[in-house]
Amino acid sequence: MPAAAVGSVVMLDDNTDAWAARMRMLGGARKSVDVQNLIIDGDAFGLAWSD
């Protein structure tokens, strides 16, 4: 089993910034990319979780 990856969480609330971040991530990948996107606009629980 491969070693656990070290990751980070970044809140991107601007569509242009989010798109650019995805492109940088894809461009820097050597083997694979594991991504999770959460849309929390208008979601009280999601907004509370992000603080």
PASEBA-1860 file (N, C-alpha, C; in nm, 3 decimals):
! residues 51
1> MPAAAVGS> 0.084/-0.117/0.000/0.000/0.000/0.000/0.089/0.124/0.000 ~ 0.058/0.224/-0.083/0.141/0.344/-0.087/0.129/0.425/0.042 ~ 0.232/0.503/0.069/0.230/0.590/0.187/0.120/0.695/0.172 ~ 0.065/0.737/0.283/-0.038/0.840/0.281/0.020/0.971/0.229 ~ -0.055/1.037/0.147/-0.011/1.164/0.091/-0.030/1.276/0.192 ~ 0.057/1.373/0.187/0.042/1.492/0.270/-0.028/1.595/0.184 ~ -0.136/1.650/0.235/-0.214/1.745/0.156/-0.244/1.871/0.232 ~ -0.326/1.950/0.171/-0.366/2.075/0.233/-0.507/2.110/0.187
9> VVMLDDNT> -0.565/2.202/0.258/-0.698/2.253/0.223/-0.685/2.401/0.198 ~ -0.739/2.445/0.086/-0.734/2.587/0.051/-0.874/2.630/0.009 ~ -0.924/2.736/0.070/-1.054/2.791/0.033/-1.033/2.889/-0.082 ~ -1.093/2.861/-0.194/-1.084/2.949/-0.311/-1.226/2.996/-0.342 ~ -1.252/3.124/-0.318/-1.388/3.174/-0.340/-1.403/3.253/-0.469 ~ -1.300/3.254/-0.550/-1.306/3.321/-0.680/-1.287/3.216/-0.789 ~ -1.379/3.212/-0.885/-1.375/3.109/-0.989/-1.245/3.112/-1.069 ~ -1.197/3.231/-1.101/-1.073/3.242/-1.179/-0.955/3.187/-1.100
17> DAWAARMR> -0.946/3.220/-0.971/-0.838/3.168/-0.887/-0.847/3.016/-0.874 ~ -0.970/2.965/-0.858/-0.989/2.821/-0.845/-0.946/2.748/-0.972 ~ -0.981/2.803/-1.087/-0.943/2.741/-1.215/-0.791/2.739/-1.229 ~ -0.727/2.851/-1.197/-0.581/2.859/-1.208/-0.514/2.760/-1.112 ~ -0.568/2.746/-0.991/-0.511/2.652/-0.894/-0.522/2.509/-0.945 ~ -0.635/2.475/-1.004/-0.651/2.339/-1.060/-0.549/2.314/-1.171 ~ -0.530/2.412/-1.257/-0.435/2.395/-1.368/-0.292/2.379/-1.316 ~ -0.254/2.454/-1.212/-0.120/2.439/-1.152/-0.105/2.300/-1.092
25> MLGGARKS> -0.210/2.254/-1.024/-0.205/2.122/-0.960/-0.189/2.014/-1.067 ~ -0.267/2.023/-1.172/-0.258/1.922/-1.280/-0.123/1.928/-1.349 ~ -0.072/2.047/-1.370/0.058/2.063/-1.436/0.173/2.009/-1.353 ~ 0.157/2.010/-1.220/0.263/1.963/-1.132/0.254/1.815/-1.097 ~ 0.149/1.750/-1.143/0.131/1.608/-1.108/0.233/1.521/-1.181 ~ 0.284/1.422/-1.110/0.377/1.327/-1.172/0.309/1.196/-1.207 ~ 0.210/1.157/-1.128/0.146/1.028/-1.152/-0.006/1.038/-1.151 ~ -0.060/1.098/-1.047/-0.205/1.108/-1.037/-0.243/1.231/-0.955
33> VDVQNLII> -0.371/1.263/-0.958/-0.423/1.378/-0.884/-0.547/1.331/-0.808 ~ -0.550/1.360/-0.679/-0.666/1.328/-0.596/-0.725/1.461/-0.550 ~ -0.844/1.493/-0.598/-0.904/1.624/-0.572/-1.043/1.605/-0.514 ~ -1.077/1.691/-0.421/-1.214/1.696/-0.370/-1.257/1.842/-0.375 ~ -1.369/1.867/-0.442/-1.427/2.001/-0.451/-1.554/2.004/-0.369 ~ -1.568/2.107/-0.288/-1.689/2.127/-0.210/-1.750/2.261/-0.248 ~ -1.876/2.261/-0.280/-1.948/2.384/-0.310/-2.031/2.416/-0.187 ~ -1.997/2.526/-0.119/-2.063/2.556/0.007/-2.141/2.687/0.002
41> DGDAFGLA> -2.161/2.741/-0.115/-2.235/2.865/-0.131/-2.378/2.848/-0.079 ~ -2.417/2.928/0.018/-2.551/2.922/0.072/-2.575/2.802/0.163 ~ -2.470/2.736/0.208/-2.482/2.618/0.292/-2.426/2.651/0.430 ~ -2.515/2.667/0.529/-2.472/2.708/0.663/-2.371/2.609/0.722 ~ -2.393/2.479/0.706/-2.299/2.380/0.760/-2.163/2.391/0.691 ~ -2.163/2.401/0.559/-2.038/2.413/0.485/-1.961/2.538/0.522 ~ -2.032/2.648/0.539/-1.966/2.773/0.577/-1.909/2.762/0.719 ~ -1.980/2.698/0.810/-1.931/2.680/0.947/-1.808/2.590/0.948
49> WSD> -1.809/2.486/0.865/-1.697/2.391/0.857/-1.573/2.460/0.805 ~ -1.589/2.558/0.717/-1.473/2.621/0.653/-1.403/2.722/0.742 ~ -1.466/2.762/0.853/-1.404/2.862/0.941/-1.297/2.804/1.029
END
